[in-house]
Amino acid sequence: MNIIITGVSSFIGRALSRQLISEGYEVYGVVRPDSKNKAGLSDIRKLHIIECDISECERLADVKLPPMYACVHLSWGGTTREGRQNPEINAVNETDTLRMVRTAKKLGCERFIFAGSQAEYGVTLDRVNSKKADGGPVDEKYPCSPLSEYGKSKLKMLSSCTSLCREMEMTYIHLRIFSTYGEGDHPTTLVSSCVKAFSEDTHIELTDCRQLWNMLNIRDCAKAISDMVGCVFTFPDEETPEDHVVNIASEDTRPLYEFVEAIHKRIGRGSCSFTRISESPEGTPYLNPDITKLKALTGFVPQVSFDEGLDRILEDMASHS
């Protein structure tokens, strides 16, 4: 089967394309002509690369492509701290996403899979401490109250894409992806920052890291999404938009400081302090996902432990040093 992925040069996009190809899919990756990450796709064997800005995705219907079975839409601009709070940027993303839904239909897609985010839930440490949010496991029916423009826009896509895909007779699946990590991740993430600091035997200052967190290795993330591409996905007779949502996370949930301590123990040098004040306008995320639905749909079982994931990051660092 043929799969088209937008945002293929992203952290998740690269891993997902490798996973799908390993399972025998023909993968067509859409990448901006000026993407600074485009070079990172050169080592993915058998990936068909299509250069096209997502704002002009209608042009894909004019390219001689075989019929596609599914589109995995990962493309989303402005994911920096500033961009996440910018309503204009996120409005453009919304328009581009709906444009891609229509294009996917023209390409023959039966299934449109959208990369949503845990930010849609809006569960933060402050809200849990003030009893405005339940600190228990968050399933797909949990009421959403996003704080950032990014989370609000991702949530808006749930109703918009559900409606449009129904009109176009495509199956719509809305993934809420939690915290991923692994080799090739952005250097400013917590895991990457800690690995770098400890490996260089330096000190890093962090917040108190007392919130619950969930760590999903990028390879497990790719496998979970790949499973969603091919799984049987049905809806109840009285379908609601929430019936289209699936959490993508691991079963490894613990206080964030425990993950930091595991990194420090594995590397064995450097130091850290849990004293910095959080300045995020979104508040401090509190990640406690329930993946019962994902497991029921696909039989998903995470394969990469956090310690093994750290080993892979360190091996990757060594190979590039």
C-alpha positions as CSV (number, residue, x, y, z in Angstrom):
1,M,0.0,0.0,0.0
2,N,1.1,3.6,-0.7
3,I,1.3,6.1,2.2
4,I,1.9,9.8,1.9
5,I,3.4,11.7,4.9
6,T,3.6,15.4,5.3
7,G,6.3,16.8,7.5
8,V,8.4,13.8,6.7
9,S,11.7,15.6,7.6
10,S,10.5,16.1,11.2
11,F,11.7,14.0,14.2
12,I,8.6,11.8,14.0
13,G,8.4,11.9,10.2
14,R,11.8,10.4,9.7
15,A,11.2,7.6,12.2
16,L,7.7,6.9,10.9
17,S,8.9,6.7,7.3
18,R,11.6,4.2,8.3
19,Q,9.0,2.1,10.2
20,L,6.5,2.0,7.4
21,I,9.1,1.1,4.8
22,S,10.4,-1.7,7.0
23,E,6.8,-3.1,7.0
24,G,6.6,-3.1,3.2
25,Y,4.7,0.2,2.6
26,E,5.6,2.4,-0.3
27,V,6.2,5.8,1.4
28,Y,5.9,9.2,-0.3
29,G,7.3,12.0,1.9
30,V,6.3,15.6,1.3
31,V,9.0,18.1,2.3
32,R,9.4,21.9,1.7
33,P,12.0,22.7,-1.0
34,D,13.8,25.0,1.5
35,S,13.6,22.6,4.5
36,K,16.8,22.7,6.5
37,N,16.1,19.1,7.6
38,K,15.8,17.7,4.0
39,A,19.3,16.4,4.0
40,G,18.5,14.1,6.9
41,L,16.2,12.1,4.6
42,S,19.1,11.0,2.3
43,D,19.8,7.9,4.4
44,I,16.2,6.6,4.3
45,R,16.3,4.0,1.6
46,K,13.3,3.6,-0.7
47,L,11.7,6.8,0.5
48,H,10.0,8.7,-2.3
49,I,10.6,12.4,-1.7
50,I,8.2,15.0,-3.1
51,E,9.3,18.6,-2.7
52,C,6.2,20.8,-2.1
53,D,5.3,23.5,0.4
54,I,2.2,22.4,2.3
55,S,0.5,25.7,1.4
56,E,0.6,24.5,-2.2
57,C,-0.3,20.9,-1.5
58,E,-3.0,21.0,-4.2
59,R,-0.1,20.6,-6.7
60,L,0.3,17.1,-5.4
61,A,-2.8,16.1,-7.2
62,D,-1.1,17.0,-10.5
63,V,2.0,14.9,-9.7
64,K,1.9,11.4,-11.3
65,L,1.5,9.4,-8.1
66,P,0.0,5.9,-7.6
67,P,-3.3,5.8,-5.6
68,M,-2.6,6.5,-1.9
69,Y,-4.2,4.5,0.9
70,A,-3.6,6.9,3.7
71,C,-2.2,10.3,4.5
72,V,-0.3,10.9,7.8
73,H,-0.3,14.7,8.3
74,L,2.6,15.7,10.5
75,S,3.2,19.1,9.0
76,W,2.6,22.0,11.4
77,G,4.6,25.3,11.4
78,G,5.6,27.4,14.4
79,T,6.2,24.8,17.1
80,T,8.7,27.0,19.0
81,R,7.6,28.6,22.3
82,E,6.7,31.8,20.5
83,G,5.0,30.1,17.6
84,R,2.8,28.0,19.8
85,Q,1.3,31.2,21.2
86,N,0.9,32.9,17.8
87,P,-2.8,32.7,16.6
88,E,-1.9,33.9,13.1
89,I,0.6,31.1,12.6
90,N,-1.7,28.5,13.9
91,A,-4.6,29.8,11.8
92,V,-2.4,29.2,8.7
93,N,-1.7,25.6,10.0
94,E,-5.5,25.0,10.2
95,T,-6.1,26.2,6.7
96,D,-3.2,24.1,5.3
97,T,-4.5,21.0,7.2
98,L,-8.0,21.3,5.6
99,R,-6.3,21.9,2.3
100,M,-4.4,18.7,2.7
101,V,-7.5,16.7,3.6
102,R,-9.0,17.7,0.3
103,T,-5.8,16.9,-1.5
104,A,-5.6,13.5,0.2
105,K,-9.1,12.6,-1.2
106,K,-7.9,13.5,-4.7
107,L,-4.9,11.2,-4.2
108,G,-7.3,8.3,-3.4
109,C,-6.7,8.2,0.3
110,E,-9.2,6.2,2.4
111,R,-7.7,7.3,5.7
112,F,-6.5,10.7,7.0
113,I,-4.4,10.6,10.2
114,F,-3.7,13.8,11.9
115,A,-0.9,14.5,14.5
116,G,-2.7,16.1,17.4
117,S,-1.1,16.8,20.8
118,Q,-1.4,16.2,24.5
119,A,-1.6,20.0,24.7
120,E,-5.2,19.7,23.6
121,Y,-6.1,18.4,27.1
122,G,-4.6,21.4,28.9
123,V,-3.7,19.4,32.0
124,T,-1.0,21.2,33.9
125,L,0.6,20.9,37.3
126,D,-1.1,24.1,38.5
127,R,-4.5,22.9,37.5
128,V,-3.9,19.5,39.2
129,N,-2.7,21.2,42.4
130,S,-5.7,23.5,42.4
131,K,-8.1,20.7,41.7
132,K,-9.2,22.3,38.4
133,A,-8.0,19.1,36.7
134,D,-8.0,15.5,37.6
135,G,-4.4,14.1,38.1
136,G,-5.5,10.6,37.2
137,P,-4.9,8.9,33.8
138,V,-6.2,10.9,30.9
139,D,-8.2,9.0,28.3
140,E,-9.6,10.2,25.0
141,K,-12.9,11.2,26.6
142,Y,-11.2,13.6,29.1
143,P,-12.5,17.1,28.7
144,C,-10.1,19.4,26.8
145,S,-9.2,22.8,28.0
146,P,-6.0,23.9,26.1
147,L,-4.0,26.9,27.2
148,S,-1.9,27.6,24.2
149,E,-3.0,28.7,20.7
150,Y,-1.2,25.6,19.5
151,G,-3.3,23.3,21.6
152,K,-6.5,25.2,20.7
153,S,-5.8,24.9,17.0
154,K,-5.0,21.2,17.2
155,L,-8.2,20.7,19.1
156,K,-10.1,22.7,16.5
157,M,-8.9,20.3,13.8
158,L,-10.7,17.5,15.6
159,S,-14.1,18.8,14.7
160,S,-13.2,20.4,11.4
161,C,-11.4,17.3,10.0
162,T,-14.0,14.9,11.4
163,S,-16.7,16.8,9.5
164,L,-14.7,17.2,6.3
165,C,-13.5,13.6,6.2
166,R,-17.1,12.4,6.8
167,E,-18.2,14.5,3.8
168,M,-15.4,13.1,1.7
169,E,-15.9,9.5,2.9
170,M,-12.5,9.1,4.4
171,T,-11.8,7.6,7.8
172,Y,-10.4,10.3,10.1
173,I,-8.0,9.4,13.0
174,H,-6.8,12.1,15.4
175,L,-3.7,11.1,17.3
176,R,-2.9,12.9,20.6
177,I,0.9,12.4,20.8
178,F,2.5,12.8,24.2
179,S,6.3,13.2,24.9
180,T,8.6,11.5,22.5
181,Y,12.4,11.3,22.8
182,G,15.3,9.5,21.1
183,E,18.2,9.8,18.8
184,G,17.9,12.7,16.4
185,D,15.6,14.7,18.7
186,H,15.9,18.5,18.9
187,P,18.9,19.5,21.1
188,T,16.8,21.8,23.4
189,T,14.4,19.0,24.7
190,L,14.9,18.0,28.3
191,V,16.3,14.6,27.5
192,S,18.7,15.9,24.9
193,S,19.8,18.8,27.2
194,C,20.5,16.5,30.1
195,V,22.3,13.9,28.0
196,K,24.5,16.7,26.6
197,A,25.2,18.3,30.0
198,F,26.0,15.1,31.8
199,S,28.1,13.7,28.9
200,E,30.2,16.9,29.0
201,D,30.5,16.7,32.8
202,T,28.7,20.0,33.3
203,H,25.9,21.3,35.4
204,I,22.3,21.9,34.3
205,E,19.6,23.8,36.2
206,L,16.1,22.5,35.9
207,T,12.7,23.2,37.4
208,D,11.6,21.0,40.4
209,C,10.4,18.4,37.8
210,R,7.8,17.1,40.3
211,Q,5.0,16.8,37.7
212,L,4.1,13.4,36.2
213,W,5.6,12.7,32.8
214,N,5.4,10.1,30.2
215,M,8.3,9.1,27.9
216,L,7.8,7.4,24.6
217,N,10.8,6.4,22.6
218,I,10.7,7.6,19.0
219,R,10.8,4.1,17.6
220,D,7.8,3.0,19.7
221,C,6.0,6.2,18.6
222,A,6.7,5.3,15.0
223,K,5.4,1.8,15.5
224,A,2.3,3.0,17.2
225,I,1.5,5.4,14.4
226,S,2.3,2.7,11.8
227,D,-0.1,0.3,13.5
228,M,-2.8,3.0,13.3
229,V,-2.3,3.3,9.6
230,G,-3.3,-0.4,9.1
231,C,-5.6,-1.2,12.0
232,V,-9.3,-1.8,11.8
233,F,-10.9,1.4,13.0
234,T,-14.7,1.5,13.5
235,F,-17.1,3.9,15.1
236,P,-20.2,3.6,17.2
237,D,-23.6,4.2,15.6
238,E,-23.9,7.6,17.4
239,E,-20.4,8.8,16.6
240,T,-18.8,11.9,18.2
241,P,-15.6,13.6,17.3
242,E,-13.9,12.2,20.4
243,D,-14.4,8.7,18.9
244,H,-11.8,9.6,16.4
245,V,-9.1,10.3,19.1
246,V,-6.3,7.9,20.1
247,N,-3.6,8.7,22.6
248,I,-0.1,7.9,21.5
249,A,2.1,7.3,24.6
250,S,4.0,4.7,26.6
251,E,3.2,2.9,29.8
252,D,6.2,4.6,31.5
253,T,4.7,7.4,33.6
254,R,6.6,8.7,36.6
255,P,7.7,12.0,38.2
256,L,9.9,13.9,35.7
257,Y,12.8,14.1,38.1
258,E,13.1,10.3,38.1
259,F,13.8,10.4,34.3
260,V,16.5,13.0,34.9
261,E,18.0,10.9,37.7
262,A,18.0,7.9,35.3
263,I,19.9,9.9,32.7
264,H,22.4,11.0,35.4
265,K,22.9,7.5,36.7
266,R,23.4,6.1,33.2
267,I,26.1,8.7,32.3
268,G,27.7,8.8,35.7
269,R,29.0,12.4,35.7
270,G,27.8,16.0,35.5
271,S,25.3,17.4,37.9
272,C,21.9,19.1,38.1
273,S,19.7,21.2,40.4
274,F,15.9,21.3,40.5
275,T,15.6,25.0,41.4
276,R,14.8,27.0,38.2
277,I,11.4,28.7,38.0
278,S,9.1,27.6,35.1
279,E,8.3,30.5,32.8
280,S,6.2,28.7,30.3
281,P,3.0,30.6,29.3
282,E,1.3,27.2,28.9
283,G,2.0,26.3,32.5
284,T,3.8,23.1,33.4
285,P,2.4,20.1,31.5
286,Y,1.3,17.1,33.6
287,L,1.4,14.0,31.5
288,N,-0.5,11.0,32.7
289,P,-1.9,9.3,29.6
290,D,-4.2,6.3,29.3
291,I,-3.4,4.1,26.2
292,T,-6.0,1.5,26.7
293,K,-7.6,2.4,23.4
294,L,-4.4,2.3,21.4
295,K,-3.7,-1.2,22.9
296,A,-7.2,-2.4,22.1
297,L,-7.0,-1.2,18.5
298,T,-3.5,-2.4,17.7
299,G,-2.1,-4.7,20.4
300,F,0.6,-2.0,20.9
301,V,3.3,-2.9,23.5
302,P,6.2,-0.5,23.9
303,Q,9.5,-2.3,23.1
304,V,12.2,0.3,24.1
305,S,12.7,0.9,27.8
306,F,13.9,4.3,28.9
307,D,17.4,3.0,29.7
308,E,17.6,1.3,26.3
309,G,16.5,4.5,24.7
310,L,19.3,6.4,26.5
311,D,21.8,3.8,25.2
312,R,20.7,4.4,21.7
313,I,21.0,8.2,22.1
314,L,24.6,7.8,23.4
315,E,25.5,5.4,20.6
316,D,24.2,7.9,18.1
317,M,26.2,10.7,19.7
318,A,29.3,8.6,19.6
319,S,28.9,7.8,16.0
320,H,28.7,11.5,15.1
321,S,31.6,12.7,17.3
